[in-house]
Amino acid sequence: MQATAAYGVDGMTCGHCAGVVTSALQGLPGVTDVLVDLTPGGVSTVTVTSTAPVSAEDVDAAVRQAGYRLA
């Protein structure tokens, strides 16, 4: 069983930013894939696929640790 959830992330402006957020989210337990739809200067969509649902609090903490914030 897989779970997929999409989040808006504010503050990413380039591929490096997307890579930092991707790495942070891939470090969460159960995460199998992270897809970033980058919108420079706006709210980017980050889709997280995992083996079980990941809490929004854990996603928020990982994104904040990477230096960004959920929109």
C-alpha positions in Angstrom: 0.0 0.0 0.0 1.3 3.4 -0.9 0.2 6.9 0.2 0.7 10.0 -1.8 0.2 13.6 -0.6 0.9 17.0 -2.2 2.1 20.1 -0.3 2.7 23.7 -1.3 6.2 24.9 -0.5 7.1 28.6 -0.5 10.5 30.0 -1.1 12.1 27.7 -3.6 13.6 29.5 -6.6 15.9 27.0 -8.4 16.8 23.4 -8.9 19.2 23.4 -6.0 16.4 24.5 -3.7 14.3 21.6 -5.0 17.1 19.2 -4.4 17.5 20.3 -0.8 13.8 19.9 -0.1 13.8 16.5 -1.9 16.7 15.2 0.2 15.1 16.4 3.4 11.9 14.6 2.6 13.5 11.5 1.4 15.1 11.2 4.8 11.7 10.7 6.4 10.8 7.1 7.3 8.8 5.3 4.6 9.2 7.9 1.9 9.8 6.2 -1.4 9.6 9.2 -3.9 9.5 13.0 -3.9 8.5 15.0 -7.0 8.9 18.7 -7.0 7.0 20.9 -9.5 9.1 24.1 -9.1 7.4 27.5 -9.5 10.3 30.0 -9.0 9.1 32.9 -6.9 5.8 31.3 -6.1 4.4 28.2 -4.4 5.9 25.0 -5.6 4.1 21.7 -5.4 5.9 18.9 -3.7 4.4 15.4 -4.0 5.5 12.8 -1.4 4.9 9.1 -2.0 5.4 6.7 0.9 4.8 3.2 2.1 2.3 4.6 4.8 0.9 8.1 5.3 3.5 10.6 6.6 2.2 13.2 9.1 2.0 16.7 7.9 3.9 17.7 11.0 6.9 15.5 9.9 6.7 17.0 6.4 6.6 20.5 7.8 9.6 19.9 10.1 11.7 18.4 7.3 10.8 21.3 4.9 11.6 23.9 7.7 14.9 22.1 8.4 15.8 22.5 4.8 15.2 26.3 5.1 11.7 26.6 3.5 8.1 26.6 4.6 4.8 25.0 3.7 2.5 27.4 2.1 
